[in-house]
Amino acid sequence: MGANGTGTGSTGTRPSWWFDSGRVCLDLLATRARGRELLPGAEELARWAAGAGLVPAGTALPADPAWVPRFHRLRAHVAAVLDGDRGPALDAVNALAALPPPAPRAVRAPDGTLACVLAAEPRCEQLLAVLARDAVVLLTDPAARARLRRCEGDTCDRVYLDTSRGRRRRWCSSETCGNRERVARHRRRAAVPAAPA
């Protein structure tokens, strides 16, 4: 998985994640798409965390199923705050943002370059802190808030930052929702009978 890709495998049994929302906290929101849970277990959470850049590539995360509901709760809190909740959800995000994130270390790689690793195995609350801090930065930046958009795709509700020139981005992904919309528009036009000459 990459930071700007389509996520996991092509088997059809694994979730498809998107990392092109512009913020890691918004990428977390995208893990529940159209009512479908894309982080059902510890294995998916570990793959998502690596793909989202929460941990350096190759970092082993504990396969602890207790982590999953904690990420789900933070996701719900961030969504609620984006929708205007300034009470318990905001308090929960702020509390997590106050915790320390994982500490990085630079180590020499086999080829002689420096690589980033974590100083210790990350704890769940440290990764949640990274996400919560990102949400706080986003929520308190008026310029970034003004660029928040909800995908215009008929079957999509993802939120993203519109960083396009002219601020005209309409979909979370041009390759998926944008392409679906173009195909649907073409089908609608093709279905209209031609006027008699």
C-alpha positions as CSV (number, residue, x, y, z in Angstrom):
1,M,0.0,0.0,0.0
2,G,1.1,3.5,-0.7
3,A,0.3,6.8,0.8
4,N,-1.6,7.8,-2.4
5,G,-2.9,4.5,-3.7
6,T,-5.9,2.3,-3.7
7,G,-4.9,0.2,-0.8
8,T,-5.1,-3.5,-0.4
9,G,-5.2,-6.5,-2.7
10,S,-7.2,-7.2,-5.7
11,T,-8.7,-10.5,-4.4
12,G,-12.1,-8.9,-3.8
13,T,-12.1,-10.2,-0.2
14,R,-9.9,-7.5,1.3
15,P,-11.0,-3.9,1.7
16,S,-10.1,-1.1,-0.7
17,W,-8.6,1.9,1.0
18,W,-7.9,5.3,-0.4
19,F,-5.1,7.5,0.9
20,D,-5.8,10.6,-1.3
21,S,-8.1,12.6,1.0
22,G,-5.3,15.0,1.9
23,R,-5.1,14.3,5.6
24,V,-4.5,11.1,7.5
25,C,-7.5,11.8,9.8
26,L,-9.7,12.0,6.7
27,D,-8.2,8.8,5.5
28,L,-9.4,7.3,8.7
29,L,-12.9,8.5,8.0
30,A,-12.8,6.8,4.6
31,T,-12.4,3.4,6.4
32,R,-16.1,3.3,6.8
33,A,-17.5,3.7,3.3
34,R,-21.2,3.6,2.5
35,G,-21.9,1.7,5.7
36,R,-19.3,-0.9,4.9
37,E,-16.6,-1.4,7.6
38,L,-13.1,-1.5,6.1
39,L,-11.3,-2.0,9.4
40,P,-13.1,-5.1,10.8
41,G,-10.1,-6.6,12.6
42,A,-6.5,-6.2,13.8
43,E,-4.9,-7.5,10.5
44,E,-6.7,-4.9,8.4
45,L,-5.9,-2.2,10.9
46,A,-2.2,-3.1,10.8
47,R,-2.2,-2.9,7.0
48,W,-4.1,0.4,7.0
49,A,-1.8,2.0,9.6
50,A,1.2,1.2,7.4
51,G,-0.5,2.4,4.2
52,A,-1.6,5.6,5.8
53,G,1.9,6.3,7.0
54,L,1.1,6.1,10.7
55,V,4.1,3.8,11.1
56,P,7.2,3.3,9.0
57,A,7.0,0.5,6.4
58,G,7.8,-2.8,7.9
59,T,6.8,-1.9,11.4
60,A,5.1,-4.8,13.1
61,L,2.0,-3.9,15.0
62,P,0.5,-6.2,17.7
63,A,-2.4,-8.2,16.4
64,D,-4.5,-6.9,19.3
65,P,-8.2,-6.9,18.5
66,A,-8.8,-4.4,21.4
67,W,-7.2,-1.7,19.2
68,V,-9.9,-1.9,16.5
69,P,-12.8,-0.4,18.5
70,R,-10.6,2.4,19.8
71,F,-9.8,3.4,16.2
72,H,-13.5,3.1,15.4
73,R,-14.4,5.4,18.3
74,L,-11.8,8.0,17.2
75,R,-13.2,7.8,13.7
76,A,-16.7,8.5,15.0
77,H,-15.5,11.4,17.1
78,V,-13.7,13.0,14.2
79,A,-16.8,12.6,12.0
80,A,-19.0,14.1,14.7
81,V,-16.7,17.1,15.2
82,L,-16.6,17.7,11.4
83,D,-20.4,17.7,11.5
84,G,-20.4,20.4,14.2
85,D,-20.3,18.5,17.5
86,R,-18.4,20.7,20.0
87,G,-19.1,18.6,23.1
88,P,-18.0,15.1,24.0
89,A,-16.6,14.2,20.6
90,L,-14.4,17.3,20.6
91,D,-13.3,16.5,24.2
92,A,-12.3,13.0,23.2
93,V,-10.3,14.2,20.2
94,N,-8.5,16.8,22.3
95,A,-7.7,14.2,25.0
96,L,-6.1,11.8,22.5
97,A,-4.2,14.7,20.8
98,A,-2.6,15.5,24.2
99,L,-0.9,12.1,24.3
100,P,2.6,11.6,23.0
101,P,3.0,10.1,19.5
102,P,5.5,7.3,18.8
103,A,9.2,8.4,18.8
104,P,11.0,8.0,15.5
105,R,14.7,7.0,15.2
106,A,17.1,7.2,12.2
107,V,19.0,3.9,11.6
108,R,21.5,2.9,9.0
109,A,19.9,0.7,6.3
110,P,21.9,-2.1,4.6
111,D,22.6,0.2,1.6
112,G,24.1,2.8,3.9
113,T,21.2,5.3,3.8
114,L,19.3,6.4,6.8
115,A,15.9,4.9,7.4
116,C,13.1,5.8,9.8
117,V,12.0,3.3,12.4
118,L,10.2,3.7,15.7
119,A,12.2,3.8,18.9
120,A,9.9,1.2,20.5
121,E,6.9,-0.9,19.5
122,P,4.0,1.6,19.2
123,R,1.2,1.6,21.6
124,C,-2.4,2.0,20.5
125,E,-2.8,5.4,22.2
126,Q,0.3,6.7,20.5
127,L,-1.1,6.0,17.0
128,L,-4.5,7.4,18.0
129,A,-2.6,10.5,19.2
130,V,-1.1,11.0,15.7
131,L,-4.6,10.9,14.1
132,A,-6.2,13.1,16.8
133,R,-3.4,15.7,16.4
134,D,-3.9,15.7,12.7
135,A,-7.6,16.3,13.2
136,V,-7.0,19.2,15.7
137,V,-4.6,20.8,13.2
138,L,-7.2,20.5,10.4
139,L,-10.1,21.7,12.5
140,T,-8.3,24.8,13.7
141,D,-7.0,25.8,10.3
142,P,-9.6,28.1,8.6
143,A,-7.9,27.8,5.2
144,A,-7.9,24.0,5.4
145,R,-11.5,23.9,6.7
146,A,-12.6,26.0,3.7
147,R,-11.2,23.3,1.4
148,L,-13.1,20.4,3.0
149,R,-15.4,18.8,0.5
150,R,-17.8,15.8,0.5
151,C,-17.6,13.6,-2.6
152,E,-20.4,14.3,-5.1
153,G,-20.5,10.6,-6.1
154,D,-24.0,9.2,-5.9
155,T,-22.9,6.3,-3.6
156,C,-20.0,8.0,-1.8
157,D,-19.8,10.1,1.3
158,R,-16.1,10.5,1.7
159,V,-14.6,13.8,2.9
160,Y,-11.4,15.2,1.4
161,L,-9.3,18.4,1.1
162,D,-9.7,20.1,-2.3
163,T,-6.2,21.2,-3.2
164,S,-6.9,21.4,-6.9
165,R,-6.3,24.5,-8.9
166,G,-9.4,26.6,-8.9
167,R,-10.9,24.4,-6.1
168,R,-13.1,22.5,-8.5
169,R,-12.5,18.9,-7.4
170,R,-15.8,17.1,-7.2
171,W,-14.9,13.6,-6.2
172,C,-12.8,11.8,-3.6
173,S,-11.1,10.1,-6.6
174,S,-11.4,10.9,-10.2
175,E,-10.5,7.3,-11.0
176,T,-13.3,5.8,-9.0
177,C,-16.2,8.1,-8.2
178,G,-15.4,10.5,-11.0
179,N,-15.2,7.6,-13.5
180,R,-18.5,6.1,-12.2
181,E,-20.2,9.5,-12.7
182,R,-18.9,9.9,-16.2
183,V,-20.0,6.4,-17.1
184,A,-23.5,7.0,-15.6
185,R,-23.8,10.4,-17.5
186,H,-22.8,8.6,-20.7
187,R,-25.5,5.9,-20.1
188,R,-28.1,8.5,-19.4
189,R,-27.4,10.3,-22.6
190,A,-27.3,7.1,-24.6
191,A,-30.7,6.1,-23.1
192,V,-32.4,9.3,-24.4
193,P,-34.1,8.5,-27.7
194,A,-33.1,10.7,-30.6
195,A,-35.7,13.3,-31.6
196,P,-37.4,12.4,-34.9
197,A,-36.0,14.3,-37.9
